[in-house]
Amino acid sequence: MKPKVRLFAYQPSEAFLSTTSFLMSLLTPFLSFRAARVATFAIYLYLVSPKLVFGEDHISVKWQDYSEDNDRIRVISRYLGFEKQVSNQIVLKGHAVHDAISGATPTGVPAGEDGEVPLSNLEDVREAGVIDLDWTHGIHKSTFQYSYSSESDFLSRGYSFSQTSEINQRNTGLSYGLALIDDDVRPSFFSEAREKESHDYFVGISQVVDPNTIVALNYTYGDASGYLSDPYKLVRKNTEVLPDIFLPLSFAENRPADRTRNIWFFNVKRFFDGVGGSLDFDYRYFTDNWGVQSDTFDIEWYQKIGDKLIVRPKYRYYSQSAARFYTLDLSGTSLEPGDTVGGIAPFYSSDYRLAKFDTHSYGVKFIYKFSERYSIDASFERYEMEGKDETPQSAFADADILTLGGSLWF
């Protein structure tokens, strides 16, 4: 008989633990800002929605305000989710997101004498959604997923399949999965949309160690191909336009047309009887063929106060090295960006997200359960970036993230 793990505030299944790194593999520093926000917010909703261990059908709503300092990017997000038990074997889940995006983001052009990087304004609306179908058959659970995201200049469709088998009296979960993301990049200045594809494959194992502890280890391999540059990012070079006359001209960046990545993910969840709280710790190691390596540490504590309130402080640390083709300026080099062909060497980008930097995220979340049917939650998180190379600090963004939500069980 499988022991009951008493993670009262966060009761993940082995399938959930084994698919976490697979979902997180969709997040990399190399996505466009918009694509990264799609993935970030979708996974954020999936991971941190209050799971108060009800078996009934439910709906959830959320509102989020992501606001960067100094009037940079601001995203107002509205979310609706549901879960419906169709039969004893089948569960249907859905999530829909509406984002209103506005603000300014660095162009990639070097900073001026005042140390401030040039910014370009943007404004857009994104509509995105995810549909999941979970099928439990014996000791196996199969999940099929379809995702869709649309903006004025970007269209993304995703398909994934994963399966977990619970063995060893259901104390051990063995999982595997694969995903395909098919994107069309279509800014107004392109004569036709440019395509990119991403494939991810993962395997994982999770283990109930004792009635209070679950651990999981996953590995994900991913590859992407096609148009992987950001069409809005520029590089600068002092270019000779006439003999001995140079002008600082800007050119589109040029990233490789392929990228492979390897991701290791470790998770441990532990309930502590003495204090009535549970610890959720993650470590993620990422490396790719662009020369980037990153480490992520994420720690959360769930503390139950009385019968109705759960408080969850958290801290997340992320550190990455720079891509080998990252540069602040092409001046003084032999590269002639005007003669290059997209996706073919030489490569260059001044996008600060490819620089060497650290980030710190810390915040607190409150979950209040009014009854067995209704709960609300609120969280505040501070996100801070710190450059670790010659990139001006003004390129990096700090942000406040406020989230409000509620769930109703039937």
Secondary structure, 3 states (H helix, E strand, C coil): CCCCCCCCCECCCHHHHHHHHHHHCCCCCCCCHHHHHHHHHHHHHHHHCCECCCCCCEEEEEEEEEEEHHHCCEEEEEEEEEEEECCCCEEEEEEEEEEEEEEEEECCCCCCCCCCCCEEEEEEEEEEEEEEEEEEECCEEEEEEEEEEEECCEEEEEEEEEEEEEECCCCEEEEEEEEEEEEEECCCCCCCCEEEEEEEEEEEEEEEEECCEEEEEEEEEEEEEECCCCCCCEEEEEEEEECCEEEEEEEECECCCEEEEEEEEEEEEEEECCCCEEEEEEEEEEEECCCCEEEEEEEEEEEEECCCEEEEEEEEEEEECCCCCECCCCCCCCCCHHHCCCCCCCCEECCHHHCCEEEEEEEEEEEEECCCCEEEEEEEEEEEEEECCCCCHHHCCCEEEEEEEEEEEC
